[in-house]
Amino acid sequence: MATFLAKRFLAVIFVLWAMTVLVFAIVNILPGSVAHMILGEFATNEAIAALEERLGLNDPLYVQYWRWFTGMLRGDFGMSLTMDRPALPLIMDALGRSAILAGISIVLVAIIGISLGIHSATHAGSWSDRVLTLMQYFFIAVPEFFWCILVILFFAAWLGWLPATGYSPLSEAGFLGWARHLILPVSTLVLGLIAHISRLVRSSMLEAIESRYVLAARAKGLPERIVLRRHALPNALLPAITILAVDVGILIGGIVVVESVFAFPGLGRMLVYAIDNQDVPLMMGAMMVVTTIYTLANLVADILYAVLNPRIRVSGSAG
């Protein structure tokens, strides 16, 4: 197990380092200089020269990369060019609000998606299974931005039950006011992912139920609930754990759309703001935070996979 964890941690470190190179390269290979991107095409030569000097853009690329890389290791993501404030506190504030959306969403996706998948598998062919299957295909096919528009029109514009945009901190608005601003964004994020997970769990559970070890457990006279909980479910959940880690990446992409539509002040909306305003330090820092979250989510999935399947620890591979 120690060897397995060491390999995974080294892989995470390598991926994060590779992403620093990639993010830095993408910003620097774009046509024109970063100073032109920030100030616009009508900026004077004096203004461009002053900004290049301020950002250290006259140094060789390897010097610029090393300064940015070592600064991140110290927790220094640079100064936001549009807000003239350190980028890291801005990113962490936005990340905290996005973490509320993502945390609630992934918990709901795991609980509801796995429960619906188990129900469909154990009631295969029933009317409830058919209804769930139809709904799964429907919610998987429809993109998030459609649900954003639909729930805003229905629950905010027509019924007036919930606010369409914004965010109220728990300390200021109380629990009800805080929750009212989260219901629509969270609902939009989880619809497709619940359908995705429940469909996968249904397929995995059906395969596990028909396996030889489940037949052997039934032949021993074990109650059906024990057979399902102890023998079928742990093996059926293995693919779901991996897909949940992938869904964290999908969730991050969905948060960018959802936060923009609902004007939710999270990391996704900040990243869009940084790109629109050519705030390079803020943009690069936000991209690295998103990459770190996605990489750590996959690491957690690998560890859980190894815990549930001892063969992974022996072979040293989660593939």
N, C-alpha and C positions, 0 to 999 in steps of 0.2 A: 504493500500500500504506500509506503514511504517513497519508493522509486516511482510509482505511478504519479503521486502528487508532485514530486520534484520535476518530472517531465512536463506536467501540465503547467506548473508555475513558470518554468523556463520558456514554454511555448507562449504563455501570456506576455511575458516580458519582451520576447522577440517580436510578437505581433504589435505591441504598443510602440516599440522602437521603430519598426517598419512604418507604422502609421505616421509617426512624427516626420519621417523622411518624405513620405508621400504627401502629407498635408503641406509641408514646407515647399516641396517641389511644385505642387499644383498652383500655389499662390505665385511662385516666381517664374513659371513658364508661360503664364498668361501674357497675351500681347500687351506691349507697353509696360511701363514701370508701375510699381505699386503707388508711387506718388501721383502719377497721372490718373490712376484708377480712383484715388481718394479725392483729389482736388478737381478732377474733370478736365475736359479738353481745352477749356479757355483759361486755365491757370497760367500765371506768368512764370517765366523761368526762375525769377527770384524766389517765388513761393514754392516752386517745386524743389529748388536747391535747398531751401531752408528745411522743408519737410524731409527730404532725403538725409540731410545731416542729423535731424532730430531722431529719425528712425534707424540711423546707422546703415542706410541702404548703399552707401558708397563703399562699404567694406566688402571683401570677397564673400561669395555665397557660403563657403564653409565656415567663415567667421560668424556670419549672421545666423546660420543654423546652430552653431555651437552656443552662441549667446542665448538664443531662444530656448534651446533644449535644456541647457543648464539652469536657465531661469525658471522653467517649468518644474524642474526637480526641486528647486528651492521654494516653489509655490508662488513664483513671480510670473504671471502671464502677460505682463506688460500693462500699458495704460490704454483704456478705451479712447479712440480718437474722437468719437462724437460726444462722449460724456465727460472726458478728461478726468476719469476716475480709474483706479486699479481694476483690471478686467476680472480678476479672480473673485472678489466679493460679489460683483454683479452676476457672474455666472453661478455662483453658489446659491445666491438668493433665488434666482430663477430656477435652478435645479431643485431646490427645496419644494417649490410649488409644483413643478412637474412631477416630482417624486410622489406627491400626494395623488395626482391623477394616475400615474403608472402603478403605484402600489395598490390602490384600491382596485384598479382595473385587472391587474394580474391575479390578485386573490379571487376576484369574482370569476375570471376566466377559468382558473384552476378548479374552483369548487363547483361552479355550475356546469362547466364543460365536461369535467370528468363524471359528474353525477348523471348528466343527460346521456353521455356515452355508455355508461354502465347500464342505465335503464333500457336504452335501445337494444343493447346486446342481449340482455337477459329477457327481453320481450320481443325478440326478433320476429318480424312478420305480423305483429299485432297492429291495430289501428294507430296506437300511440307512436310506434316505431315508424310507421309510414308518414305520419304528420311531422315528426321530428326530422326525418330524412328530407322531406320537402322543404321544411324551414331552413335546414342546414344548407342545402344547395342555394336557396334564395339569398340568405344572409352572406354567404361566402362570395356570391357573384356581385353583390351591390357594393360599390366603393364607399369609403367613409364620408367623402364630401357630400354625397347624396343624402346620407342620414343626417349630416349636420344641417343642411338646408331644411329637410323635412321636420326634424324635431323643433327647430327654431320657429318654423311657420305654425306648427300644430300646438306646441306647448307654451311658446312665448307670445307669438303674435295673435293666434286665434283664441286660445283658452286663457292666456295671461297667468298661468300657474307658476311659471319659472322665469328667471331672468335670462335674457338671450346672450348676454356678454358679461365680461368682467369677472372679478374675484374679490371676495371679502375675507380678510383674515379671521380666524376663529376667535382671536382675542377681542376683536372689534365688533363683529356681527353676531357672535354667539353661535351655538351649534347649528340651529336651524338656518340662519342666514348664510353660514359657511357652506352647509350641505346643499342649499338651494342652487348655489353657483356651480356645484360639482356634478349634479345629477345629469344634466344634458351632455356635458363633455364625456363623462365616464360611460354613459349609455352608448354614445356614439362609438367610443373606442372598443367596447367589449362585444358588440353584436356579432361582428364577423369572426372575431377570435374564438368566441364561445362555440360558434358553429364549426370552426376549424378543428378545435380540440375535441369536441364531442364526436365528430365524425371519425377522427383518428382513433379515439378510445374505443368506439364501437367496433371498428375493424380489428383492433388488437385484442379486444376482449373476446370477440367471436372466435378468433384464431386460438386464443388460450383455452377457451371452453372446450374446443374440439381436440385439444392436445392429449397425448398419452398420459402425462402425469396427472391431469385432471380426471381422466377416466379411471386411473389407478386409485386416486383419492376417493372417488365415488364408489369404487368397488370395495373399499375398506369399510364402507357404511358411514362415512362422515356426513353430517348434515350439509345441505346444499349451501347454506350461508357461510359455513366454515370453508367449504371447498372454494367458493368464489373469493372470500376475503383472504385466505392464506395461500392459495395455490394459483388461482387464475389472475387475480388483481395485481399482485406485485410484478408479474411478468408482462401483463398488459400495459402497465404504467411506464415501462421503460421507454418506448417510443414517445409517449406523451411528455416525458421529462425533457427529452431532447428538443421536441417541437416547442415546448414552452420557452426554452432558451432562445430558439429562433424567433418566437413570437415577441420576445422582448425587443429584438431589432425591429420587427414590424410595428410594435407599439411605439417605438421611438419615432419611426417614420410617420405613423398616424398622429402622434402628438403634434408634430410640426403643422399638419393640416388642421387638426382640431383646435389647437391653440390659436392659430391665425384666424379661423372662422369665428370662434367664440371670444376673441380678444382676451385670451387667458394669458396672464403675464408669466409664462414659463420659459423653459430653455428652448423649446422649439420656436416660439415666437421671437425670442431674442436672437436665435440663429438667423432667422429670416430678416430681422432688422439689421443685423450686422452685415449680411450679404447685400441688402438693398443700399446701405449707406457706406459700403466699402470700408467698414471698421475692421481692418485686418487682424489686429491683436485679439479683439473680441471674437471674431469669426474662427480663428485658428484655435483659440482656447476652448470655445464651445464644441468644436468638432472633436477635439481630443477628449473632452469629458464624455461626449456621446460614445466615442470609440471605447473608452475605458469601461463604461457601463455595459456595453454589449459584450466585450471580452470577458468581463467578470461574470456576467450571466452565463456564458458558455462554460466557464470554469466551474461554477456551481453545478451546472447540469452534468458535467463530467464526473464530479465528485459524487453526486447523488446516484448517477448511473452505476458507479463502481460500488457504492454501498448496497444498492439493491441487487446487483449482479456480481457475485464474487469472482466469476470467470474474468471479468474485466481487470480486476486487481492482479490476477495471476498473469494474464497476457500483457498487461500494461497498455492496452489500447481500448479506447472508448468508441471506436468506429464500428 
